[in-house]
Amino acid sequence: MQELDFELDRDHVELNQLLKLSGLCDSGGAGKAIVASGAVSVDGQRELRKTCKIHAGQTVTLGDVIIRVVAV
């Protein structure tokens, strides 16, 4: 399992953009497709809202990758 820390420098980031900025997909559109497929979990719960607001302290999981969102 791969673990990444994403440093959040604002109030929130949209889920599809987080996937892009973390390098898990090439574009926001690809991120939306991944979220829509049901492959993404936020804090252990499947998330289908493509532009769900992700805040510092939350954890996003895609496959065997865990992204911890931390405040800067």
Buried (B, 14 or more C-beta within 10 A) or exposed (E): EEEEEBEBEEEBBBBBBBBBBBEBBEEBEBBBBBBEEEBBBBEEEEBEEBBBEBEBEBBBBBEEBBBBBEEE
